[in-house]
């Protein structure tokens, strides 16, 4: 591993030295790969356009992030910005200098990359859905057009993944092998859900049981290793120690913060998709009307962006986790049930007048 880490540091130094002028673009691509964008941008958009794809996206995001957490705990991956300070392979304390940025100081273990894994799984779902839609409307004789479409969409997919990976390496929060593992892991999770049709008709009971299993397994795994003398939160004090700016350390980057956030989203989706409001708004012709869908998309995207202004107090961790769970649960409740129901009720009078 020292060879991979040392080689990775050389790559990071090369990127930071020769591509510093592209910081704004790379920082933007890092934000593109942020798993939280799945819930604030991709999901509100896709669910209103295609409920099957939107539902799959949440399952892929939550299960994928859960696997990412478990593998991070198993692999004990270091992050570059603290590894160069903790390692003893550099003689006479001549550790290389790596520049840090406001998004560098994540506190969880580094392998596999959560951003790379999140980006690859959600874009895999979107590309697969777009291809399925386009191909279903193509003439069977349009083989050339199908190949061109396939090549174009997957080229866009890989362009985005490579850019996200380079951005995460550039800011010294991941080694190259960690982002590669993340991309592969994300694609495997997304492909597995391409072959799992049962999630689209899952009852509230299935959602609740899945939530309980994911939470208890992660908590049990953590407590078991804690009893064996292994602290799975070992990376948090190291991150705080070597981060160049204490203000760059955020509690929402800790391992349990991501787990609670994802469980909240899955709970909210299960409750919303089995609610009376969702069932009512899905009935009739609204479900297929373009105006209804577009209005739901615009309202959902606008409303979810307002959630960014809701600041959760961080002085007490249990309170932070509790409020984070309910804040996350409210997003799919708003997107899936509340907004379509309100739009449906607003459009009903106009429908009656036309008739």
ZADO-1210 file (C-alpha; in nm, 4 decimals, padded with zeros to 6 digits):
<atoms>
<atom x="00.0000" y="00.0000" z="00.0000" code="UNK" pos="1"/>
<atom x="00.2895" y="00.2371" z="00.0637" code="UNK" pos="2"/>
<atom x="00.3796" y="00.2128" z="-00.3056" code="UNK" pos="3"/>
<atom x="00.0236" y="00.3060" z="-00.4091" code="UNK" pos="4"/>
<atom x="00.0139" y="00.5898" z="-00.1598" code="UNK" pos="5"/>
<atom x="00.3529" y="00.7273" z="-00.2558" code="UNK" pos="6"/>
<atom x="00.2722" y="00.7062" z="-00.6276" code="UNK" pos="7"/>
<atom x="-00.0624" y="00.8714" z="-00.5589" code="UNK" pos="8"/>
<atom x="00.1081" y="01.1618" z="-00.3796" code="UNK" pos="9"/>
<atom x="00.3280" y="01.2205" z="-00.6863" code="UNK" pos="10"/>
<atom x="00.0167" y="01.2314" z="-00.9064" code="UNK" pos="11"/>
<atom x="-00.1523" y="01.4767" z="-00.6694" code="UNK" pos="12"/>
<atom x="00.1552" y="01.7005" z="-00.6698" code="UNK" pos="13"/>
<atom x="00.1607" y="01.6934" z="-01.0495" code="UNK" pos="14"/>
<atom x="-00.2078" y="01.7881" z="-01.0711" code="UNK" pos="15"/>
<atom x="-00.1803" y="02.0658" z="-00.8141" code="UNK" pos="16"/>
<atom x="00.1291" y="02.2115" z="-00.9798" code="UNK" pos="17"/>
<atom x="00.0354" y="02.1908" z="-01.3484" code="UNK" pos="18"/>
<atom x="-00.3444" y="02.2235" z="-01.3322" code="UNK" pos="19"/>
<atom x="-00.3894" y="02.4814" z="-01.0539" code="UNK" pos="20"/>
<atom x="-00.5453" y="02.7192" z="-01.3087" code="UNK" pos="21"/>
<atom x="-00.8348" y="02.4743" z="-01.3505" code="UNK" pos="22"/>
<atom x="-00.9261" y="02.4810" z="-00.9821" code="UNK" pos="23"/>
<atom x="-01.2721" y="02.6323" z="-01.0380" code="UNK" pos="24"/>
<atom x="-01.3650" y="02.3661" z="-01.2922" code="UNK" pos="25"/>
<atom x="-01.2263" y="02.0825" z="-01.0809" code="UNK" pos="26"/>
<atom x="-01.4015" y="02.2140" z="-00.7710" code="UNK" pos="27"/>
<atom x="-01.7266" y="02.2239" z="-00.9702" code="UNK" pos="28"/>
<atom x="-01.6779" y="01.8639" z="-01.0861" code="UNK" pos="29"/>
<atom x="-01.6146" y="01.7602" z="-00.7278" code="UNK" pos="30"/>
<atom x="-01.9512" y="01.9105" z="-00.6346" code="UNK" pos="31"/>
<atom x="-02.1105" y="01.7281" z="-00.9303" code="UNK" pos="32"/>
<atom x="-02.0016" y="01.4022" z="-00.7685" code="UNK" pos="33"/>
<atom x="-02.1351" y="01.4999" z="-00.4250" code="UNK" pos="34"/>
<atom x="-02.3778" y="01.2214" z="-00.3193" code="UNK" pos="35"/>
<atom x="-02.6102" y="01.4822" z="-00.1668" code="UNK" pos="36"/>
<atom x="-02.6846" y="01.6144" z="-00.5180" code="UNK" pos="37"/>
<atom x="-02.8651" y="01.2866" z="-00.5847" code="UNK" pos="38"/>
<atom x="-03.1366" y="01.3934" z="-00.3415" code="UNK" pos="39"/>
<atom x="-03.1388" y="01.7656" z="-00.4181" code="UNK" pos="40"/>
<atom x="-03.1121" y="01.7635" z="-00.7990" code="UNK" pos="41"/>
<atom x="-03.1198" y="01.4280" z="-00.9783" code="UNK" pos="42"/>
<atom x="-03.4001" y="01.2639" z="-00.7798" code="UNK" pos="43"/>
<atom x="-03.6484" y="01.5582" z="-00.7876" code="UNK" pos="44"/>
<atom x="-03.5943" y="01.5843" z="-01.1627" code="UNK" pos="45"/>
<atom x="-03.6157" y="01.2187" z="-01.2570" code="UNK" pos="46"/>
<atom x="-03.8961" y="01.1114" z="-01.0252" code="UNK" pos="47"/>
<atom x="-04.1375" y="01.3610" z="-01.1779" code="UNK" pos="48"/>
<atom x="-04.0395" y="01.2520" z="-01.5284" code="UNK" pos="49"/>
<atom x="-04.0261" y="00.8785" z="-01.4596" code="UNK" pos="50"/>
<atom x="-04.1270" y="00.7375" z="-01.1223" code="UNK" pos="51"/>
<atom x="-03.9545" y="00.4057" z="-01.1876" code="UNK" pos="52"/>
<atom x="-03.6188" y="00.5718" z="-01.2538" code="UNK" pos="53"/>
<atom x="-03.6602" y="00.8073" z="-00.9573" code="UNK" pos="54"/>
<atom x="-03.7394" y="00.5211" z="-00.7219" code="UNK" pos="55"/>
<atom x="-03.4459" y="00.3180" z="-00.8503" code="UNK" pos="56"/>
<atom x="-03.2188" y="00.6185" z="-00.8053" code="UNK" pos="57"/>
<atom x="-03.2984" y="00.6445" z="-00.4337" code="UNK" pos="58"/>
<atom x="-03.2468" y="00.2724" z="-00.3747" code="UNK" pos="59"/>
<atom x="-02.9188" y="00.2764" z="-00.5657" code="UNK" pos="60"/>
<atom x="-02.8039" y="00.5871" z="-00.3779" code="UNK" pos="61"/>
<atom x="-02.8909" y="00.4568" z="-00.0306" code="UNK" pos="62"/>
<atom x="-02.7690" y="00.0979" z="-00.0720" code="UNK" pos="63"/>
<atom x="-02.4595" y="00.2145" z="-00.2586" code="UNK" pos="64"/>
<atom x="-02.3695" y="00.4630" z="00.0135" code="UNK" pos="65"/>
<atom x="-02.4276" y="00.1956" z="00.2773" code="UNK" pos="66"/>
<atom x="-02.1863" y="-00.0397" z="00.0991" code="UNK" pos="67"/>
<atom x="-01.9427" y="00.2500" z="00.0685" code="UNK" pos="68"/>
<atom x="-01.9554" y="00.2993" z="00.4460" code="UNK" pos="69"/>
<atom x="-01.9034" y="-00.0706" z="00.5224" code="UNK" pos="70"/>
<atom x="-01.6113" y="-00.0994" z="00.2808" code="UNK" pos="71"/>
<atom x="-01.4549" y="00.2155" z="00.4224" code="UNK" pos="72"/>
<atom x="-01.4677" y="00.0587" z="00.7660" code="UNK" pos="73"/>
<atom x="-01.3170" y="-00.2651" z="00.6349" code="UNK" pos="74"/>
<atom x="-01.0417" y="-00.1178" z="00.4171" code="UNK" pos="75"/>
<atom x="-00.9181" y="00.1525" z="00.6619" code="UNK" pos="76"/>
<atom x="-00.8178" y="00.3764" z="00.3713" code="UNK" pos="77"/>
<atom x="-00.6072" y="00.6824" z="00.4469" code="UNK" pos="78"/>
<atom x="-00.6599" y="01.0194" z="00.2825" code="UNK" pos="79"/>
<atom x="-00.3609" y="01.1932" z="00.1204" code="UNK" pos="80"/>
<atom x="-00.3751" y="01.5147" z="00.3228" code="UNK" pos="81"/>
<atom x="-00.3230" y="01.3289" z="00.6497" code="UNK" pos="82"/>
<atom x="-00.1284" y="01.0245" z="00.5242" code="UNK" pos="83"/>
<atom x="00.1760" y="01.2340" z="00.4302" code="UNK" pos="84"/>
<atom x="00.1888" y="01.3544" z="00.7917" code="UNK" pos="85"/>
<atom x="00.1297" y="01.0183" z="00.9573" code="UNK" pos="86"/>
<atom x="00.3509" y="00.7931" z="00.7434" code="UNK" pos="87"/>
<atom x="00.7120" y="00.7160" z="00.8311" code="UNK" pos="88"/>
<atom x="00.8346" y="00.6270" z="00.4824" code="UNK" pos="89"/>
<atom x="00.9704" y="00.9750" z="00.4155" code="UNK" pos="90"/>
<atom x="01.3191" y="01.0109" z="00.5705" code="UNK" pos="91"/>
<atom x="01.4098" y="01.2960" z="00.8056" code="UNK" pos="92"/>
<atom x="01.0495" y="01.4203" z="00.8173" code="UNK" pos="93"/>
<atom x="01.0773" y="01.5363" z="00.4559" code="UNK" pos="94"/>
<atom x="00.7100" y="01.4750" z="00.3811" code="UNK" pos="95"/>
<atom x="00.5844" y="01.6315" z="00.0577" code="UNK" pos="96"/>
<atom x="00.3669" y="01.9404" z="00.0631" code="UNK" pos="97"/>
<atom x="00.0077" y="01.9010" z="-00.0555" code="UNK" pos="98"/>
<atom x="-00.2221" y="02.1987" z="-00.0866" code="UNK" pos="99"/>
<atom x="-00.5544" y="02.1765" z="00.0965" code="UNK" pos="100"/>
<atom x="-00.8865" y="02.3328" z="-00.0029" code="UNK" pos="101"/>
<atom x="-01.2214" y="02.3943" z="00.1742" code="UNK" pos="102"/>
<atom x="-01.3506" y="02.0582" z="00.0452" code="UNK" pos="103"/>
<atom x="-01.0376" y="01.8574" z="00.1286" code="UNK" pos="104"/>
<atom x="-01.0875" y="01.7759" z="00.4953" code="UNK" pos="105"/>
<atom x="-01.3412" y="01.4944" z="00.4923" code="UNK" pos="106"/>
<atom x="-01.3295" y="01.2961" z="00.8147" code="UNK" pos="107"/>
<atom x="-01.4196" y="00.9411" z="00.7105" code="UNK" pos="108"/>
<atom x="-01.1797" y="00.6780" z="00.5735" code="UNK" pos="109"/>
<atom x="-01.0868" y="00.7330" z="00.2107" code="UNK" pos="110"/>
<atom x="-01.1388" y="00.4018" z="00.0332" code="UNK" pos="111"/>
<atom x="-01.3459" y="00.3687" z="-00.1766" code="UNK" pos="112"/>
<atom x="-01.4276" y="00.7258" z="-00.2746" code="UNK" pos="113"/>
<atom x="-01.7859" y="00.8168" z="-00.1870" code="UNK" pos="114"/>
<atom x="-01.8033" y="01.0921" z="-00.4478" code="UNK" pos="115"/>
<atom x="-01.6744" y="00.8678" z="-00.7272" code="UNK" pos="116"/>
<atom x="-01.9046" y="00.5850" z="-00.6188" code="UNK" pos="117"/>
<atom x="-02.2052" y="00.8156" z="-00.5902" code="UNK" pos="118"/>
<atom x="-02.1409" y="00.9808" z="-00.9242" code="UNK" pos="119"/>
<atom x="-02.0884" y="00.6553" z="-01.1143" code="UNK" pos="120"/>
<atom x="-02.3976" y="00.4826" z="-00.9766" code="UNK" pos="121"/>
<atom x="-02.6392" y="00.7702" z="-01.0334" code="UNK" pos="122"/>
<atom x="-02.5090" y="00.8530" z="-01.3808" code="UNK" pos="123"/>
<atom x="-02.5185" y="00.4820" z="-01.4677" code="UNK" pos="124"/>
<atom x="-02.8883" y="00.4800" z="-01.3767" code="UNK" pos="125"/>
<atom x="-02.9557" y="00.7960" z="-01.5790" code="UNK" pos="126"/>
<atom x="-02.7665" y="00.6808" z="-01.8885" code="UNK" pos="127"/>
<atom x="-02.9319" y="00.3377" z="-01.8783" code="UNK" pos="128"/>
<atom x="-03.2755" y="00.5021" z="-01.8449" code="UNK" pos="129"/>
<atom x="-03.2087" y="00.7457" z="-02.1299" code="UNK" pos="130"/>
<atom x="-03.0852" y="00.4662" z="-02.3557" code="UNK" pos="131"/>
<atom x="-03.3879" y="00.2514" z="-02.2745" code="UNK" pos="132"/>
<atom x="-03.6250" y="00.5386" z="-02.3550" code="UNK" pos="133"/>
<atom x="-03.4500" y="00.6328" z="-02.6804" code="UNK" pos="134"/>
<atom x="-03.4115" y="00.2764" z="-02.8068" code="UNK" pos="135"/>
<atom x="-03.7784" y="00.1976" z="-02.7390" code="UNK" pos="136"/>
<atom x="-03.8728" y="00.4775" z="-02.9777" code="UNK" pos="137"/>
<atom x="-03.6237" y="00.3967" z="-03.2500" code="UNK" pos="138"/>
<atom x="-03.6978" y="00.2004" z="-03.5618" code="UNK" pos="139"/>
<atom x="-03.5424" y="-00.1452" z="-03.5495" code="UNK" pos="140"/>
<atom x="-03.3552" y="-00.0704" z="-03.8718" code="UNK" pos="141"/>
<atom x="-03.1754" y="00.2307" z="-03.7173" code="UNK" pos="142"/>
<atom x="-02.8768" y="00.0277" z="-03.6020" code="UNK" pos="143"/>
<atom x="-02.6254" y="00.3009" z="-03.6847" code="UNK" pos="144"/>
<atom x="-02.8228" y="00.5651" z="-03.4979" code="UNK" pos="145"/>
<atom x="-02.8563" y="00.3329" z="-03.2001" code="UNK" pos="146"/>
<atom x="-02.4806" y="00.2751" z="-03.1916" code="UNK" pos="147"/>
<atom x="-02.4100" y="00.6469" z="-03.2166" code="UNK" pos="148"/>
<atom x="-02.6522" y="00.7216" z="-02.9335" code="UNK" pos="149"/>
<atom x="-02.5045" y="00.4452" z="-02.7196" code="UNK" pos="150"/>
<atom x="-02.1495" y="00.5686" z="-02.7844" code="UNK" pos="151"/>
<atom x="-02.2391" y="00.9318" z="-02.7152" code="UNK" pos="152"/>
<atom x="-02.4187" y="00.8700" z="-02.3848" code="UNK" pos="153"/>
<atom x="-02.1549" y="00.6366" z="-02.2457" code="UNK" pos="154"/>
<atom x="-01.8815" y="00.8781" z="-02.3573" code="UNK" pos="155"/>
<atom x="-02.0548" y="01.1501" z="-02.1566" code="UNK" pos="156"/>
<atom x="-02.0743" y="00.9088" z="-01.8635" code="UNK" pos="157"/>
<atom x="-01.7012" y="00.8360" z="-01.8681" code="UNK" pos="158"/>
<atom x="-01.6090" y="01.1999" z="-01.9257" code="UNK" pos="159"/>
<atom x="-01.7992" y="01.2957" z="-01.6115" code="UNK" pos="160"/>
<atom x="-01.6553" y="01.0092" z="-01.4050" code="UNK" pos="161"/>
<atom x="-01.2964" y="01.0855" z="-01.5080" code="UNK" pos="162"/>
<atom x="-01.3464" y="01.4550" z="-01.4295" code="UNK" pos="163"/>
<atom x="-01.4952" y="01.3780" z="-01.0870" code="UNK" pos="164"/>
<atom x="-01.2091" y="01.1371" z="-01.0102" code="UNK" pos="165"/>
<atom x="-00.9414" y="01.3863" z="-01.1136" code="UNK" pos="166"/>
<atom x="-01.1075" y="01.6582" z="-00.9050" code="UNK" pos="167"/>
<atom x="-01.1095" y="01.4388" z="-00.5915" code="UNK" pos="168"/>
<atom x="-00.7430" y="01.3513" z="-00.6401" code="UNK" pos="169"/>
<atom x="-00.6529" y="01.7141" z="-00.7140" code="UNK" pos="170"/>
<atom x="-00.7903" y="01.8429" z="-00.3822" code="UNK" pos="171"/>
<atom x="-00.5891" y="01.5713" z="-00.1968" code="UNK" pos="172"/>
<atom x="-00.8882" y="01.4044" z="-00.0390" code="UNK" pos="173"/>
<atom x="-00.8375" y="01.0740" z="-00.2267" code="UNK" pos="174"/>
<atom x="-00.5624" y="00.8635" z="-00.3798" code="UNK" pos="175"/>
<atom x="-00.6095" y="00.7538" z="-00.7432" code="UNK" pos="176"/>
<atom x="-00.6776" y="00.3886" z="-00.6543" code="UNK" pos="177"/>
<atom x="-00.9569" y="00.4979" z="-00.4175" code="UNK" pos="178"/>
<atom x="-01.1521" y="00.6836" z="-00.6867" code="UNK" pos="179"/>
<atom x="-01.1084" y="00.3921" z="-00.9282" code="UNK" pos="180"/>
<atom x="-01.2527" y="00.1542" z="-00.6682" code="UNK" pos="181"/>
<atom x="-01.5374" y="00.3998" z="-00.6152" code="UNK" pos="182"/>
<atom x="-01.6326" y="00.4131" z="-00.9829" code="UNK" pos="183"/>
<atom x="-01.6269" y="00.0342" z="-01.0162" code="UNK" pos="184"/>
<atom x="-01.8269" y="-00.0136" z="-00.6956" code="UNK" pos="185"/>
<atom x="-02.0903" y="00.2377" z="-00.7996" code="UNK" pos="186"/>
<atom x="-02.1401" y="00.0741" z="-01.1378" code="UNK" pos="187"/>
<atom x="-02.1762" y="-00.2705" z="-00.9798" code="UNK" pos="188"/>
<atom x="-02.4451" y="-00.1462" z="-00.7400" code="UNK" pos="189"/>
<atom x="-02.6344" y="00.0303" z="-01.0205" code="UNK" pos="190"/>
<atom x="-02.6160" y="-00.2771" z="-01.2445" code="UNK" pos="191"/>
<atom x="-02.7471" y="-00.4967" z="-00.9613" code="UNK" pos="192"/>
<atom x="-03.0569" y="-00.2772" z="-00.9313" code="UNK" pos="193"/>
<atom x="-03.1125" y="-00.2951" z="-01.3054" code="UNK" pos="194"/>
<atom x="-03.1968" y="-00.6585" z="-01.2327" code="UNK" pos="195"/>
<atom x="-03.4080" y="-00.5960" z="-00.9199" code="UNK" pos="196"/>
<atom x="-03.7583" y="-00.4971" z="-01.0355" code="UNK" pos="197"/>
<atom x="-03.9231" y="-00.5720" z="-00.6993" code="UNK" pos="198"/>
<atom x="-03.8270" y="-00.2368" z="-00.5461" code="UNK" pos="199"/>
<atom x="-04.0772" y="-00.0437" z="-00.7602" code="UNK" pos="200"/>
<atom x="-04.3779" y="-00.2025" z="-00.5894" code="UNK" pos="201"/>
<atom x="-04.2269" y="-00.2275" z="-00.2404" code="UNK" pos="202"/>
<atom x="-04.4656" y="-00.1719" z="00.0499" code="UNK" pos="203"/>
<atom x="-04.4013" y="00.0550" z="00.3458" code="UNK" pos="204"/>
<atom x="-04.3171" y="-00.2569" z="00.5466" code="UNK" pos="205"/>
<atom x="-04.0342" y="-00.3413" z="00.3055" code="UNK" pos="206"/>
<atom x="-03.8934" y="00.0103" z="00.3374" code="UNK" pos="207"/>
<atom x="-03.9091" y="-00.0013" z="00.7161" code="UNK" pos="208"/>
<atom x="-03.7503" y="-00.3467" z="00.7377" code="UNK" pos="209"/>
<atom x="-03.4731" y="-00.2395" z="00.5005" code="UNK" pos="210"/>
<atom x="-03.4076" y="00.0712" z="00.7098" code="UNK" pos="211"/>
<atom x="-03.3916" y="-00.1293" z="01.0312" code="UNK" pos="212"/>
<atom x="-03.1586" y="-00.3883" z="00.8760" code="UNK" pos="213"/>
<atom x="-02.9187" y="-00.1287" z="00.7338" code="UNK" pos="214"/>
<atom x="-02.9038" y="00.0607" z="01.0632" code="UNK" pos="215"/>
<atom x="-02.8678" y="-00.2415" z="01.2904" code="UNK" pos="216"/>
<atom x="-02.6059" y="-00.4071" z="01.0681" code="UNK" pos="217"/>
<atom x="-02.3932" y="-00.0902" z="01.0569" code="UNK" pos="218"/>
<atom x="-02.4344" y="-00.0243" z="01.4287" code="UNK" pos="219"/>
<atom x="-02.3701" y="-00.3892" z="01.5175" code="UNK" pos="220"/>
<atom x="-02.0598" y="-00.3985" z="01.2979" code="UNK" pos="221"/>
<atom x="-01.9320" y="-00.0821" z="01.4650" code="UNK" pos="222"/>
<atom x="-01.9993" y="-00.2071" z="01.8199" code="UNK" pos="223"/>
<atom x="-01.8532" y="-00.5526" z="01.7516" code="UNK" pos="224"/>
<atom x="-01.5236" y="-00.4122" z="01.6317" code="UNK" pos="225"/>
<atom x="-01.5289" y="-00.1617" z="01.9162" code="UNK" pos="226"/>
<atom x="-01.5438" y="-00.4545" z="02.1592" code="UNK" pos="227"/>
<atom x="-01.2438" y="-00.6024" z="01.9792" code="UNK" pos="228"/>
<atom x="-01.0533" y="-00.2798" z="02.0385" code="UNK" pos="229"/>
<atom x="-01.0933" y="-00.1398" z="01.6878" code="UNK" pos="230"/>
<atom x="-01.2346" y="00.2129" z="01.6680" code="UNK" pos="231"/>
<atom x="-01.4019" y="00.2596" z="01.3296" code="UNK" pos="232"/>
<atom x="-01.4056" y="00.6350" z="01.3858" code="UNK" pos="233"/>
<atom x="-01.0253" y="00.6417" z="01.4012" code="UNK" pos="234"/>
<atom x="-01.0064" y="00.8801" z="01.1050" code="UNK" pos="235"/>
<atom x="-01.1999" y="01.1659" z="01.2686" code="UNK" pos="236"/>
<atom x="-00.9301" y="01.2812" z="01.5166" code="UNK" pos="237"/>
<atom x="-00.6604" y="01.2413" z="01.2496" code="UNK" pos="238"/>
<atom x="-00.8604" y="01.4577" z="01.0093" code="UNK" pos="239"/>
<atom x="-00.9065" y="01.7250" z="01.2751" code="UNK" pos="240"/>
<atom x="-00.5350" y="01.7098" z="01.3579" code="UNK" pos="241"/>
<atom x="-00.4023" y="01.7618" z="01.0052" code="UNK" pos="242"/>
<atom x="-00.6669" y="01.9779" z="00.8413" code="UNK" pos="243"/>
<atom x="-00.5138" y="02.3155" z="00.7580" code="UNK" pos="244"/>
<atom x="-00.8266" y="02.5049" z="00.8657" code="UNK" pos="245"/>
<atom x="-01.0560" y="02.3886" z="01.1502" code="UNK" pos="246"/>
<atom x="-01.3509" y="02.5568" z="00.9770" code="UNK" pos="247"/>
<atom x="-01.3207" y="02.3036" z="00.6944" code="UNK" pos="248"/>
<atom x="-01.4114" y="02.0168" z="00.9283" code="UNK" pos="249"/>
<atom x="-01.7849" y="01.9457" z="00.9143" code="UNK" pos="250"/>
<atom x="-01.9838" y="01.6943" z="01.1175" code="UNK" pos="251"/>
<atom x="-02.1896" y="01.5998" z="00.8112" code="UNK" pos="252"/>
<atom x="-01.8796" y="01.4382" z="00.6591" code="UNK" pos="253"/>
<atom x="-01.8507" y="01.1842" z="00.9430" code="UNK" pos="254"/>
<atom x="-01.9447" y="00.8204" z="00.8662" code="UNK" pos="255"/>
<atom x="-02.2627" y="00.8107" z="01.0777" code="UNK" pos="256"/>
<atom x="-02.3895" y="01.1405" z="00.9349" code="UNK" pos="257"/>
<atom x="-02.4100" y="00.9887" z="00.5873" code="UNK" pos="258"/>
<atom x="-02.5780" y="00.6749" z="00.7219" code="UNK" pos="259"/>
<atom x="-02.8475" y="00.8715" z="00.9065" code="UNK" pos="260"/>
<atom x="-02.9066" y="01.0965" z="00.6056" code="UNK" pos="261"/>
<atom x="-02.9567" y="00.8011" z="00.3725" code="UNK" pos="262"/>
<atom x="-03.1854" y="00.6133" z="00.6117" code="UNK" pos="263"/>
<atom x="-03.3974" y="00.9260" z="00.6399" code="UNK" pos="264"/>
<atom x="-03.4336" y="00.9527" z="00.2632" code="UNK" pos="265"/>
<atom x="-03.5288" y="00.5861" z="00.2250" code="UNK" pos="266"/>
<atom x="-03.7819" y="00.6112" z="00.5081" code="UNK" pos="267"/>
<atom x="-03.9313" y="00.9250" z="00.3539" code="UNK" pos="268"/>
<atom x="-03.9607" y="00.7624" z="00.0115" code="UNK" pos="269"/>
<atom x="-04.1304" y="00.4537" z="00.1523" code="UNK" pos="270"/>
<atom x="-04.3798" y="00.6613" z="00.3493" code="UNK" pos="271"/>
<atom x="-04.4480" y="00.8979" z="00.0575" code="UNK" pos="272"/>
<atom x="-04.4858" y="00.6406" z="-00.2171" code="UNK" pos="273"/>
<atom x="-04.7403" y="00.4482" z="-00.0085" code="UNK" pos="274"/>
<atom x="-04.9350" y="00.7580" z="00.0977" code="UNK" pos="275"/>
<atom x="-05.2863" y="00.8622" z="-00.0037" code="UNK" pos="276"/>
<atom x="-05.1556" y="01.1886" z="-00.1498" code="UNK" pos="277"/>
<atom x="-04.9243" y="01.0067" z="-00.3891" code="UNK" pos="278"/>
<atom x="-05.1898" y="00.7570" z="-00.4921" code="UNK" pos="279"/>
<atom x="-05.4414" y="01.0346" z="-00.5579" code="UNK" pos="280"/>
<atom x="-05.2016" y="01.2469" z="-00.7627" code="UNK" pos="281"/>
<atom x="-05.0999" y="00.9399" z="-00.9656" code="UNK" pos="282"/>
<atom x="-05.4577" y="00.8605" z="-01.0669" code="UNK" pos="283"/>
<atom x="-05.6285" y="00.9916" z="-01.3749" code="UNK" pos="284"/>
<atom x="-05.4674" y="01.1668" z="-01.6661" code="UNK" pos="285"/>
<atom x="-05.2337" y="01.3844" z="-01.4618" code="UNK" pos="286"/>
<atom x="-04.9699" y="01.1152" z="-01.4613" code="UNK" pos="287"/>
<atom x="-04.9200" y="01.1421" z="-01.8358" code="UNK" pos="288"/>
<atom x="-04.9729" y="01.5156" z="-01.8905" code="UNK" pos="289"/>
<atom x="-04.6612" y="01.7073" z="-01.9844" code="UNK" pos="290"/>
<atom x="-04.7767" y="02.0273" z="-01.8147" code="UNK" pos="291"/>
<atom x="-04.8371" y="01.8409" z="-01.4885" code="UNK" pos="292"/>
<atom x="-04.4942" y="01.6802" z="-01.4976" code="UNK" pos="293"/>
<atom x="-04.3079" y="01.9994" z="-01.5874" code="UNK" pos="294"/>
<atom x="-04.4835" y="02.1957" z="-01.3130" code="UNK" pos="295"/>
<atom x="-04.3937" y="01.9230" z="-01.0631" code="UNK" pos="296"/>
<atom x="-04.0308" y="01.9261" z="-01.1803" code="UNK" pos="297"/>
<atom x="-03.9932" y="02.3033" z="-01.1471" code="UNK" pos="298"/>
<atom x="-04.1682" y="02.3153" z="-00.8105" code="UNK" pos="299"/>
<atom x="-03.9692" y="02.0184" z="-00.6752" code="UNK" pos="300"/>
<atom x="-03.6306" y="02.1527" z="-00.7814" code="UNK" pos="301"/>
<atom x="-03.7089" y="02.4983" z="-00.6431" code="UNK" pos="302"/>
<atom x="-03.8459" y="02.3700" z="-00.3132" code="UNK" pos="303"/>
<atom x="-03.5634" y="02.1239" z="-00.2490" code="UNK" pos="304"/>
<atom x="-03.3035" y="02.3978" z="-00.3024" code="UNK" pos="305"/>
<atom x="-03.4629" y="02.5860" z="-00.0125" code="UNK" pos="306"/>
<atom x="-03.3602" y="02.2979" z="00.2153" code="UNK" pos="307"/>
<atom x="-03.0024" y="02.4239" z="00.1863" code="UNK" pos="308"/>
<atom x="-03.1010" y="02.7221" z="00.4006" code="UNK" pos="309"/>
<atom x="-03.2162" y="02.4958" z="00.6843" code="UNK" pos="310"/>
<atom x="-02.9191" y="02.4809" z="00.9189" code="UNK" pos="311"/>
<atom x="-02.9094" y="02.1969" z="01.1703" code="UNK" pos="312"/>
<atom x="-02.7379" y="02.2710" z="01.5055" code="UNK" pos="313"/>
<atom x="-02.4133" y="02.0762" z="01.5379" code="UNK" pos="314"/>
<atom x="-02.3233" y="02.1341" z="01.9040" code="UNK" pos="315"/>
<atom x="-02.4852" y="01.8036" z="02.0081" code="UNK" pos="316"/>
<atom x="-02.4249" y="01.5000" z="01.7877" code="UNK" pos="317"/>
<atom x="-02.7383" y="01.2972" z="01.8841" code="UNK" pos="318"/>
<atom x="-02.9581" y="01.6018" z="01.8149" code="UNK" pos="319"/>
<atom x="-02.7768" y="01.6618" z="01.4865" code="UNK" pos="320"/>
<atom x="-02.8345" y="01.3025" z="01.3732" code="UNK" pos="321"/>
<atom x="-03.2014" y="01.3105" z="01.4741" code="UNK" pos="322"/>
<atom x="-03.2747" y="01.6369" z="01.2948" code="UNK" pos="323"/>
<atom x="-03.0683" y="01.5257" z="00.9934" code="UNK" pos="324"/>
<atom x="-03.2803" y="01.2096" z="00.9672" code="UNK" pos="325"/>
<atom x="-03.6076" y="01.4021" z="00.9622" code="UNK" pos="326"/>
<atom x="-03.4760" y="01.6714" z="00.7297" code="UNK" pos="327"/>
<atom x="-03.3666" y="01.4018" z="00.4845" code="UNK" pos="328"/>
<atom x="-03.6988" y="01.2176" z="00.5185" code="UNK" pos="329"/>
<atom x="-03.8890" y="01.5342" z="00.4345" code="UNK" pos="330"/>
<atom x="-03.7234" y="01.5643" z="00.0920" code="UNK" pos="331"/>
<atom x="-03.8870" y="01.2584" z="-00.0725" code="UNK" pos="332"/>
<atom x="-04.2080" y="01.3315" z="00.1199" code="UNK" pos="333"/>
<atom x="-04.2148" y="01.6741" z="-00.0445" code="UNK" pos="334"/>
<atom x="-04.1095" y="01.5591" z="-00.3917" code="UNK" pos="335"/>
<atom x="-04.3151" y="01.2380" z="-00.4126" code="UNK" pos="336"/>
<atom x="-04.6326" y="01.3162" z="-00.2196" code="UNK" pos="337"/>
<atom x="-04.6838" y="01.6808" z="-00.1253" code="UNK" pos="338"/>
<atom x="-04.5908" y="01.8653" z="-00.4466" code="UNK" pos="339"/>
<atom x="-04.7669" y="01.6291" z="-00.6962" code="UNK" pos="340"/>
<atom x="-05.0769" y="01.6331" z="-00.4723" code="UNK" pos="341"/>
<atom x="-05.0834" y="02.0143" z="-00.4545" code="UNK" pos="342"/>
<atom x="-05.0261" y="02.0489" z="-00.8292" code="UNK" pos="343"/>
<atom x="-05.2975" y="01.7902" z="-00.8930" code="UNK" pos="344"/>
<atom x="-05.5454" y="01.9819" z="-00.6753" code="UNK" pos="345"/>
<atom x="-05.4563" y="02.3128" z="-00.8431" code="UNK" pos="346"/>
<atom x="-05.5073" y="02.1675" z="-01.1921" code="UNK" pos="347"/>
<atom x="-05.8427" y="02.0026" z="-01.1163" code="UNK" pos="348"/>
<atom x="-06.0543" y="02.3231" z="-01.1403" code="UNK" pos="349"/>
<atom x="-05.9040" y="02.4099" z="-01.4789" code="UNK" pos="350"/>
<atom x="-05.9725" y="02.0560" z="-01.6026" code="UNK" pos="351"/>
<atom x="-06.3381" y="02.0821" z="-01.5018" code="UNK" pos="352"/>
<atom x="-06.3783" y="02.4188" z="-01.6748" code="UNK" pos="353"/>
<atom x="-06.2370" y="02.2823" z="-01.9988" code="UNK" pos="354"/>
<atom x="-06.4832" y="01.9943" z="-01.9884" code="UNK" pos="355"/>
</atoms>
